[in-house]
């Protein structure tokens, strides 16, 4: 899909042609740059709410738009197009660099030869670079710290089976797909050394919002004594949201639950719920890996201390 307007970018975001919190932010930045091509500030201001409404949960989207709007108002309309194109490129490069640093910092948390479980897709297909959680895993593999990966299929959209497994196979990382409801059995009967996931929004108290099913994995990890790591750039932290209870949870079409690739898997007339995300209480998180450092223990004071540290 080629996006030539901000409306195209909003539609691609809403329809999950592109997804992943960091990538949604990067796409929003480029969406405003497209809106600025005619050099009219009013076009940019009109496009911003359209893009902001595309996905309500991932805070990176609003973070990127707020940055771009500051750039839009910082000079004359005559340079608006060039200014916003440069700002979007800068935002993209920042995420690229953040991915690389998170990968290095996160890999150090894993012990040699770890067998790692992950959920959804937080890799190169969800970011500007190597990824957040998958970036940690790939860096860990290259450093000899990851021996095998178990990606959950991630119903109902199957990002784990369609995207994460594909990325791991392309990178040569040994991986075995499991259904979401196999995780407890795997943790109980075989060796799982760590769970590594991404995030779409982290509240001020360090509660973590991520793809639906993440909360359950955190509960299972705590019961089985398995470290639970979250990898996300600092742009995912939303200090204006005090706790995870205040994070808006997107509820998507029930058709995505009742069908797989357009084929019905439930009786005609059936109803379904489709919460796209859930919130993991910070008490269940072992550490949060950001490009500015590792937040451990994962709580509000340590999170704010990380955010006040100088950018690398």
KEKE-3310 file (N, C-alpha, C; in steps of 0.2 Angstrom, whole numbers, plus 5000, padded with zeros to 4 digits):
npx = (5004:5003:5005:4999:4994:4989:4977:4977:4987:4981:4971:4978:4984:4973:4967:4976:4986:4998:5006:5010:5017:5029:5031:5018:5019:5030:5024:5014:5021:5026:5014:5009:5019:5017:5004:5009:5014:5009:5012:5004:4998:4986:4982:4990:4986:4973:4974:4980:4971:4964:4974:4977:4966:4966:4971:4968:4975:4990:5002:5013:5009:5002:5013:5022:5014:5012:5026:5028:5019:5024:5035:5029:5024:5034:5040:5040:5026:5032:5043:5037:5034:5047:5052:5044:5046:5059:5058:5051:5059:5069:5063:5060:5074:5078:5070:5075:5088:5085:5080:5092:5099:5091:5091:5104:5105:5094:5098:5108:5102:5098:5101:5115:5111:5097:5080:5067:5051:5039:5027:5014:5019:5034:5045:5055:5045:5037:5042:5055:5067:5077:5068:5059:5055:5058:5070:5078:5078:5084:5097:5101:5102:5113:5123:5124:5116:5102:5094:5083:5067:5050:5037:5021:5005:4996:4981:4967:4973:4984:4998:5009:5011:5011:5020:5030:5036:5040:5050:5059:5063:5068:5079:5087:5085:5082:5066:5050:5033:5019:5002:4992:4986:4994:5005:5005:5006:5018:5027:5026:5030:5042:5057:5057:5065:5064:5052:5049:5042:5034:5027:5013:5009:5015:5010:5012:5015:5021:5013:5009:5004:4999:4998:4983:4982:4995:4994:4990:5001:5010:5006:5006:5020:5025:5020:5027:5040:5047:5057:5050:5051:5049:5051:5053:5053:5057:5047:5035:5031:5019:5017:5006:4996:4991:4989:4988:4974:4968:4971:4965:4957:4957:4943:4941:4933:4921:4921:4934:4937:4927:4930:4943:4955:4944:4936:4923:4923:4914:4897:4884:4878:4883:4890:4904:4918:4931:4944:4958:4970:4978:4981:4996:4999:5012:5019:5020:5030:5047:5057:5059:5065:5072:5078:5085:5089:5088:5074:5072:5068:5052:5043:5034:5043:5056:5054:5052:5064:5072:5067:5071:5085:5099:5098:5104)
npy = (4994:5011:5026:5042:5053:5061:5056:5043:5037:5037:5028:5017:5015:5013:5002:4992:4989:4994:4992:4992:5001:5010:5011:5016:5028:5034:5033:5042:5054:5055:5056:5069:5076:5073:5080:5093:5096:5105:5117:5123:5128:5126:5114:5105:5106:5101:5088:5082:5079:5069:5059:5056:5050:5037:5026:5023:5018:5017:5027:5032:5037:5050:5056:5058:5066:5077:5082:5085:5095:5105:5108:5112:5124:5132:5140:5149:5147:5146:5137:5126:5113:5107:5108:5100:5088:5085:5085:5073:5063:5064:5060:5046:5042:5043:5033:5022:5022:5021:5008:5000:5003:4998:4985:4981:4984:4976:4963:4960:4957:4944:4927:4916:4905:4906:4901:4909:4916:4925:4938:4943:4955:4963:4968:4971:4974:4982:4993:5006:5000:4987:4982:4981:4971:4960:4964:4964:4950:4946:4952:4946:4933:4933:4936:4924:4922:4919:4904:4898:4902:4905:4910:4916:4913:4923:4927:4938:4942:4936:4940:4935:4923:4926:4936:4939:4926:4924:4934:4930:4917:4922:4928:4918:4913:4900:4895:4890:4889:4893:4890:4902:4897:4888:4892:4892:4878:4875:4883:4876:4863:4862:4871:4888:4903:4916:4930:4941:4956:4969:4986:4996:5007:5015:5018:5031:5026:5014:5004:4992:4993:4982:4971:4961:4947:4948:4952:4940:4932:4938:4935:4921:4920:4925:4916:4905:4909:4916:4928:4943:4954:4970:4979:4994:5010:5027:5035:5029:5030:5037:5050:5058:5049:5042:5029:5012:5009:5020:5020:5021:5007:5000:4993:4982:4977:4964:4954:4951:4942:4932:4927:4920:4926:4930:4919:4911:4906:4903:4900:4905:4921:4923:4932:4942:4948:4959:4964:4974:4976:4974:4977:4976:4975:4984:4978:4965:4966:4963:4971:4986:4989:5003:5015:5024:5017:5004:5000:4996:4991:4990:5003:5018:5029:5025:5024:5038:5043:5038:5044:5057:5056:5060:5060:5046)
npz = (5000:4995:5003:5000:5006:5021:5025:5019:5027:5040:5037:5034:5046:5055:5049:5051:5042:5044:5060:5077:5090:5090:5076:5072:5077:5069:5057:5058:5060:5047:5040:5044:5038:5024:5023:5024:5012:5003:5008:5018:5033:5038:5033:5039:5052:5051:5047:5059:5070:5063:5061:5074:5079:5074:5080:5097:5108:5107:5113:5106:5094:5097:5103:5093:5084:5092:5093:5079:5077:5084:5077:5065:5069:5071:5061:5045:5033:5021:5022:5027:5021:5019:5032:5040:5033:5036:5050:5052:5047:5056:5067:5064:5063:5076:5082:5076:5081:5095:5095:5092:5104:5114:5111:5114:5128:5133:5130:5138:5150:5149:5153:5148:5134:5135:5135:5127:5129:5119:5114:5103:5090:5091:5083:5069:5060:5067:5070:5068:5066:5072:5081:5097:5108:5100:5095:5106:5108:5096:5097:5109:5104:5095:5104:5110:5121:5119:5116:5110:5105:5109:5101:5104:5096:5095:5095:5091:5079:5075:5075:5080:5074:5061:5059:5069:5070:5057:5056:5065:5059:5047:5052:5056:5069:5081:5083:5089:5086:5097:5102:5110:5122:5126:5134:5148:5150:5144:5152:5164:5161:5153:5150:5152:5151:5151:5149:5136:5130:5121:5121:5121:5128:5142:5159:5171:5183:5180:5175:5162:5146:5133:5119:5119:5130:5136:5149:5155:5153:5161:5173:5173:5172:5184:5193:5190:5192:5183:5174:5169:5156:5149:5134:5127:5119:5126:5122:5123:5136:5146:5155:5158:5161:5175:5180:5174:5174:5168:5155:5138:5131:5116:5107:5095:5079:5080:5070:5068:5077:5075:5063:5052:5041:5033:5033:5042:5059:5069:5074:5063:5066:5079:5093:5098:5108:5107:5113:5111:5118:5134:5152:5161:5178:5186:5196:5192:5183:5179:5174:5164:5149:5141:5129:5136:5147:5159:5168:5184:5200:5192:5193:5197:5203:5199:5185:5182:5185:5176:5164:5167:5165:5155:5137:5127)
capx = (5000:5007:5001:5001:4990:4988:4971:4980:4991:4976:4967:4983:4985:4966:4965:4982:4991:5004:5005:5016:5017:5034:5030:5013:5022:5034:5020:5010:5025:5027:5008:5009:5024:5013:4999:5012:5018:5007:5014:4998:4998:4979:4981:4993:4981:4967:4976:4983:4966:4962:4979:4977:4960:4967:4972:4968:4979:4997:5004:5018:5006:5001:5019:5025:5010:5014:5032:5027:5015:5029:5039:5025:5022:5041:5043:5035:5023:5036:5047:5033:5035:5054:5053:5041:5049:5065:5056:5048:5065:5073:5059:5062:5081:5078:5067:5080:5094:5083:5080:5098:5102:5087:5093:5110:5103:5090:5101:5112:5097:5096:5107:5117:5107:5090:5074:5063:5044:5037:5020:5013:5025:5038:5051:5057:5039:5033:5047:5059:5074:5077:5062:5059:5056:5061:5076:5082:5079:5089:5103:5103:5104:5119:5127:5124:5111:5096:5095:5077:5061:5043:5032:5014:5002:4993:4975:4964:4975:4990:5004:5015:5013:5012:5025:5036:5039:5043:5056:5064:5066:5073:5086:5090:5084:5078:5059:5044:5027:5014:4996:4992:4984:5000:5010:5005:5009:5026:5031:5026:5033:5048:5061:5057:5070:5062:5047:5050:5037:5034:5022:5010:5008:5017:5008:5016:5016:5025:5009:5011:4998:5002:4993:4979:4985:5001:4993:4990:5008:5014:5003:5010:5028:5026:5018:5032:5047:5051:5057:5045:5054:5046:5056:5049:5056:5054:5041:5029:5029:5014:5016:4999:4991:4993:4990:4985:4967:4966:4973:4959:4958:4954:4940:4940:4928:4920:4923:4941:4937:4923:4933:4951:4956:4938:4932:4920:4925:4909:4891:4881:4874:4887:4893:4911:4921:4938:4949:4965:4975:4976:4986:4999:5001:5019:5021:5022:5036:5054:5061:5057:5071:5071:5085:5089:5092:5084:5070:5071:5061:5048:5038:5034:5049:5062:5053:5053:5071:5075:5065:5075:5092:5101:5097:5111)
capy = (5000:5017:5032:5049:5058:5060:5051:5036:5035:5036:5022:5011:5013:5010:4995:4988:4988:4995:4992:4992:5007:5014:5012:5020:5035:5036:5034:5048:5059:5056:5058:5076:5078:5073:5085:5099:5097:5111:5122:5127:5126:5123:5107:5101:5106:5097:5081:5080:5075:5063:5054:5055:5046:5031:5020:5027:5016:5018:5034:5035:5041:5056:5059:5060:5071:5083:5084:5087:5101:5110:5110:5115:5131:5135:5144:5152:5142:5145:5132:5121:5106:5105:5108:5094:5082:5084:5082:5066:5059:5064:5055:5040:5040:5042:5027:5017:5022:5018:5001:4997:5003:4994:4978:4979:4984:4970:4956:4959:4954:4937:4922:4912:4899:4906:4900:4915:4917:4932:4938:4948:4957:4969:4968:4976:4976:4986:4999:5009:4997:4979:4980:4982:4965:4955:4967:4961:4943:4945:4954:4940:4927:4935:4936:4918:4922:4916:4897:4896:4907:4902:4916:4915:4915:4930:4928:4935:4944:4931:4944:4931:4917:4929:4942:4937:4919:4925:4938:4925:4913:4926:4930:4912:4912:4895:4897:4886:4893:4889:4894:4907:4894:4883:4895:4889:4871:4875:4885:4871:4856:4863:4876:4895:4907:4924:4932:4947:4958:4976:4989:5002:5013:5013:5023:5035:5021:5009:4999:4992:4991:4979:4966:4957:4941:4950:4951:4933:4929:4940:4931:4914:4920:4926:4910:4900:4912:4917:4935:4946:4960:4974:4983:5000:5017:5031:5039:5025:5032:5043:5052:5061:5044:5040:5021:5008:5009:5026:5019:5018:5000:4999:4987:4981:4973:4957:4950:4948:4936:4927:4925:4920:4927:4930:4912:4911:4900:4902:4899:4911:4925:4923:4938:4941:4954:4960:4969:4973:4977:4973:4981:4972:4979:4985:4973:4959:4967:4962:4977:4989:4991:5008:5017:5028:5013:4998:5002:4990:4988:4994:5007:5025:5033:5023:5026:5045:5044:5036:5049:5063:5055:5063:5055:5043)
capz = (5000:4995:5006:4997:5010:5028:5026:5018:5033:5045:5035:5035:5054:5057:5046:5053:5037:5048:5067:5082:5093:5087:5069:5071:5078:5064:5051:5059:5058:5039:5038:5044:5032:5018:5024:5023:5005:4999:5012:5021:5040:5040:5031:5044:5058:5050:5047:5065:5073:5059:5062:5081:5081:5070:5085:5103:5114:5106:5114:5102:5089:5100:5105:5086:5081:5096:5091:5073:5077:5087:5071:5060:5071:5072:5056:5040:5029:5015:5023:5031:5019:5020:5039:5042:5030:5040:5057:5051:5046:5063:5072:5062:5065:5083:5084:5074:5086:5101:5094:5093:5111:5118:5110:5118:5135:5135:5129:5144:5155:5148:5154:5142:5132:5137:5131:5128:5126:5117:5112:5097:5086:5093:5079:5063:5056:5071:5072:5062:5066:5073:5085:5104:5111:5096:5095:5112:5107:5091:5100:5113:5100:5092:5109:5113:5127:5117:5112:5107:5106:5108:5100:5104:5089:5097:5093:5085:5073:5073:5073:5082:5069:5054:5059:5073:5068:5050:5057:5068:5054:5042:5056:5058:5076:5082:5085:5089:5087:5101:5103:5116:5127:5128:5137:5155:5150:5142:5158:5169:5160:5150:5152:5149:5156:5152:5144:5133:5126:5119:5125:5117:5132:5149:5163:5175:5189:5176:5173:5155:5141:5127:5116:5123:5132:5139:5157:5157:5152:5166:5179:5173:5173:5191:5197:5188:5194:5177:5173:5164:5153:5144:5130:5124:5119:5131:5119:5125:5143:5146:5162:5159:5163:5181:5181:5169:5174:5164:5148:5134:5128:5110:5106:5088:5076:5082:5065:5068:5082:5072:5056:5051:5034:5030:5034:5048:5063:5074:5071:5060:5071:5085:5095:5101:5111:5104:5116:5107:5123:5141:5156:5166:5184:5186:5201:5188:5178:5182:5172:5158:5145:5136:5126:5141:5152:5162:5174:5189:5199:5187:5197:5195:5204:5194:5178:5181:5186:5169:5159:5168:5163:5148:5131:5125)
cpx = (5004:5002:5004:4998:4990:4982:4973:4983:4986:4973:4972:4984:4979:4965:4971:4986:4998:5002:5011:5017:5022:5033:5023:5015:5026:5029:5016:5014:5026:5020:5007:5014:5021:5008:5003:5015:5015:5008:5009:4997:4991:4978:4984:4988:4975:4968:4978:4977:4964:4967:4978:4971:4961:4967:4972:4973:4987:4999:5009:5015:5005:5008:5022:5021:5012:5021:5032:5024:5019:5033:5035:5024:5029:5044:5038:5032:5028:5041:5044:5035:5042:5055:5050:5044:5056:5064:5054:5054:5069:5069:5060:5069:5081:5075:5072:5086:5092:5082:5086:5101:5097:5089:5099:5108:5099:5093:5105:5108:5096:5102:5109:5113:5100:5085:5068:5056:5042:5030:5019:5019:5028:5045:5052:5050:5035:5037:5051:5066:5073:5071:5064:5060:5060:5069:5081:5083:5084:5096:5106:5105:5111:5125:5128:5120:5104:5097:5089:5071:5055:5038:5025:5010:4999:4986:4972:4968:4982:4996:5010:5017:5014:5018:5031:5040:5043:5050:5061:5067:5070:5080:5090:5090:5080:5072:5054:5038:5022:5008:4996:4990:4989:5005:5011:5008:5016:5030:5031:5030:5040:5051:5060:5060:5068:5056:5049:5045:5038:5029:5019:5009:5010:5014:5013:5019:5020:5020:5010:5005:5001:4996:4989:4982:4992:5000:4993:4997:5012:5012:5006:5017:5029:5025:5024:5040:5051:5051:5053:5048:5049:5051:5051:5053:5053:5048:5035:5027:5024:5013:5010:4994:4994:4994:4987:4978:4964:4968:4967:4961:4954:4950:4938:4934:4927:4922:4930:4942:4933:4925:4941:4952:4950:4934:4929:4922:4920:4902:4888:4877:4877:4890:4900:4913:4929:4942:4955:4971:4973:4982:4989:5001:5009:5022:5023:5028:5042:5058:5058:5063:5069:5078:5089:5091:5087:5081:5069:5073:5057:5042:5039:5040:5055:5060:5054:5060:5074:5073:5069:5082:5093:5100:5104:5113)
cpy = (5006:5023:5038:5054:5056:5055:5044:5033:5033:5029:5016:5009:5010:5003:4990:4985:4989:4995:4991:4999:5012:5016:5016:5027:5038:5037:5040:5054:5060:5058:5065:5079:5078:5079:5092:5101:5103:5117:5126:5124:5123:5116:5102:5100:5102:5090:5078:5076:5068:5057:5051:5050:5039:5025:5024:5024:5017:5025:5037:5039:5048:5060:5061:5066:5078:5086:5088:5094:5107:5113:5114:5123:5135:5139:5146:5146:5141:5139:5126:5114:5103:5104:5101:5087:5080:5082:5075:5061:5059:5060:5048:5038:5039:5035:5021:5017:5019:5010:4997:4997:4998:4986:4976:4979:4978:4964:4955:4956:4947:4932:4918:4906:4900:4904:4905:4914:4924:4932:4944:4949:4963:4969:4973:4978:4980:4992:5001:5004:4989:4977:4982:4975:4960:4958:4964:4954:4942:4947:4948:4934:4928:4935:4929:4917:4919:4909:4896:4901:4903:4909:4913:4917:4922:4931:4935:4937:4940:4935:4940:4926:4920:4933:4940:4931:4920:4929:4934:4920:4916:4927:4924:4910:4906:4896:4891:4889:4889:4893:4897:4902:4888:4886:4892:4882:4871:4878:4880:4865:4857:4869:4883:4899:4914:4925:4939:4950:4966:4979:4995:5008:5011:5019:5026:5030:5015:5003:4998:4989:4988:4974:4962:4950:4942:4949:4944:4930:4931:4937:4924:4915:4921:4920:4905:4903:4913:4925:4938:4953:4963:4978:4988:5006:5021:5035:5035:5026:5038:5045:5056:5056:5041:5032:5018:5008:5015:5025:5017:5012:5000:4993:4987:4977:4966:4952:4947:4943:4930:4924:4924:4921:4927:4924:4912:4905:4899:4902:4906:4915:4926:4930:4937:4948:4953:4966:4969:4973:4975:4977:4976:4976:4979:4980:4967:4960:4967:4969:4979:4992:4997:5010:5021:5024:5008:5001:4996:4992:4993:4997:5014:5029:5031:5025:5034:5047:5043:5041:5056:5062:5058:5057:5053:5046)
cpz = (5000:4998:5003:5001:5017:5029:5024:5024:5038:5043:5036:5042:5057:5055:5048:5047:5039:5055:5071:5084:5090:5080:5068:5072:5072:5058:5052:5058:5050:5037:5038:5039:5026:5018:5023:5016:5001:5003:5015:5028:5041:5038:5036:5050:5057:5050:5054:5069:5070:5060:5069:5083:5078:5075:5092:5108:5113:5107:5110:5096:5091:5101:5098:5084:5085:5094:5084:5073:5080:5081:5066:5062:5072:5067:5051:5036:5023:5015:5026:5028:5020:5028:5042:5039:5034:5047:5057:5051:5052:5067:5070:5064:5072:5085:5082:5079:5093:5101:5095:5100:5115:5117:5114:5125:5137:5135:5135:5150:5155:5150:5148:5141:5134:5132:5132:5125:5124:5114:5107:5093:5088:5089:5074:5060:5060:5073:5066:5061:5067:5078:5092:5107:5107:5095:5100:5111:5102:5093:5105:5110:5097:5097:5113:5119:5125:5113:5108:5109:5104:5107:5100:5098:5089:5093:5095:5079:5070:5071:5075:5077:5062:5053:5063:5071:5061:5051:5060:5063:5049:5045:5058:5066:5077:5085:5084:5090:5092:5101:5109:5122:5129:5132:5144:5155:5149:5148:5163:5168:5156:5152:5148:5154:5156:5147:5142:5129:5125:5123:5120:5121:5139:5154:5168:5181:5186:5175:5165:5151:5135:5124:5120:5124:5136:5147:5159:5157:5159:5173:5179:5174:5181:5195:5196:5190:5188:5176:5168:5162:5148:5140:5126:5124:5124:5129:5121:5132:5142:5153:5163:5161:5169:5182:5175:5168:5169:5157:5144:5131:5122:5109:5098:5086:5079:5076:5065:5073:5078:5066:5057:5044:5030:5030:5041:5052:5069:5070:5068:5066:5078:5086:5098:5104:5108:5107:5113:5112:5130:5145:5161:5172:5184:5191:5198:5183:5181:5180:5165:5155:5140:5134:5131:5147:5155:5168:5178:5196:5195:5192:5195:5197:5200:5187:5177:5181:5179:5164:5160:5166:5156:5142:5129:5118)
residu = (UNK:UNK:UNK:UNK:UNK:UNK:UNK:UNK:UNK:UNK:UNK:UNK:UNK:UNK:UNK:UNK:UNK:UNK:UNK:UNK:UNK:UNK:UNK:UNK:UNK:UNK:UNK:UNK:UNK:UNK:UNK:UNK:UNK:UNK:UNK:UNK:UNK:UNK:UNK:UNK:UNK:UNK:UNK:UNK:UNK:UNK:UNK:UNK:UNK:UNK:UNK:UNK:UNK:UNK:UNK:UNK:UNK:UNK:UNK:UNK:UNK:UNK:UNK:UNK:UNK:UNK:UNK:UNK:UNK:UNK:UNK:UNK:UNK:UNK:UNK:UNK:UNK:UNK:UNK:UNK:UNK:UNK:UNK:UNK:UNK:UNK:UNK:UNK:UNK:UNK:UNK:UNK:UNK:UNK:UNK:UNK:UNK:UNK:UNK:UNK:UNK:UNK:UNK:UNK:UNK:UNK:UNK:UNK:UNK:UNK:UNK:UNK:UNK:UNK:UNK:UNK:UNK:UNK:UNK:UNK:UNK:UNK:UNK:UNK:UNK:UNK:UNK:UNK:UNK:UNK:UNK:UNK:UNK:UNK:UNK:UNK:UNK:UNK:UNK:UNK:UNK:UNK:UNK:UNK:UNK:UNK:UNK:UNK:UNK:UNK:UNK:UNK:UNK:UNK:UNK:UNK:UNK:UNK:UNK:UNK:UNK:UNK:UNK:UNK:UNK:UNK:UNK:UNK:UNK:UNK:UNK:UNK:UNK:UNK:UNK:UNK:UNK:UNK:UNK:UNK:UNK:UNK:UNK:UNK:UNK:UNK:UNK:UNK:UNK:UNK:UNK:UNK:UNK:UNK:UNK:UNK:UNK:UNK:UNK:UNK:UNK:UNK:UNK:UNK:UNK:UNK:UNK:UNK:UNK:UNK:UNK:UNK:UNK:UNK:UNK:UNK:UNK:UNK:UNK:UNK:UNK:UNK:UNK:UNK:UNK:UNK:UNK:UNK:UNK:UNK:UNK:UNK:UNK:UNK:UNK:UNK:UNK:UNK:UNK:UNK:UNK:UNK:UNK:UNK:UNK:UNK:UNK:UNK:UNK:UNK:UNK:UNK:UNK:UNK:UNK:UNK:UNK:UNK:UNK:UNK:UNK:UNK:UNK:UNK:UNK:UNK:UNK:UNK:UNK:UNK:UNK:UNK:UNK:UNK:UNK:UNK:UNK:UNK:UNK:UNK:UNK:UNK:UNK:UNK:UNK:UNK:UNK:UNK:UNK:UNK:UNK:UNK:UNK:UNK:UNK:UNK:UNK:UNK:UNK:UNK:UNK:UNK:UNK:UNK:UNK:UNK:UNK:UNK:UNK:UNK:UNK:UNK)
# end
